[in-house]
């Protein structure tokens, strides 16, 4: 298989139609060779929705916080308010760029874009849905830049003006970790590290899953139940806590599930005893 055929196949696999367990597993971990602190931003030149460019050769004089995301990603749904708060605080000293990727949970209403034009429209939908005040860049249809970073649905990278990655966060809704990194970068202090937080960011995203299913279509819900039953259960339970902010519904659902399991165990022990 030549390189062109291999690249075409990788691009086709990247644009999946159904969320599957393998994708969930891939989302949870970075490989040993995944691009991280000390690495270099791959060559790229992406259009932004405001008519500009996000190009590796002309990043500007400020550090760049680059985040991947999509309209059907519940973590992105949780992360954008975080990014807007951080932008309010650091936007004059750090360049913020959200790179629109493939849809994390495509459905029959919001499907996987099949052309560059469709992907541009998906980026506009993402920007307008969140009223994003900073740059939104559009990766190519095969996700060339996203795949170069080992694609995760909502990872974040702090990059210096020369293109060197200073900091990596697995999830962009990890506000404390991003704030600490941005504070150091904005002050000109050395930054080097990564955030591996997992449980907290995912639980904060769970409460957004029902809304993603409503927006993307019922097929998305069926895919999540098949591929990730525990997340589907937590998402369903989170709807019981609709009066709470969405970020707090997932932790509440997890607590309720623990209580239910404990009650069932006590009941079984009582019956057996």
Secondary structure, 3 states (H helix, E strand, C coil): CCHHHHHHHHHHHHCCCCCCHHHHHHHHCCCCCCCCCCCECCCCEEEECCCCEEECCCCCCCEEEEEEECCCCHHHHHHHHHHHHHHHHHCCCEEEEEEECCCCCCCCCCCCCCCHHHHHHHHHHHHHHHCCCCEEEECCCCCHHHHHCCCCCCCEEEECCCCEEEEEECCCCCHHHHHHHHHHHHCCCCCCEEECCCHHHHHHHHCCHHHHHHHHCHHHHHHHHHHCHHHHHHHHHHHHHCCCCHHHHHHHHHHHHHHHHHHHHHHHHHHHC
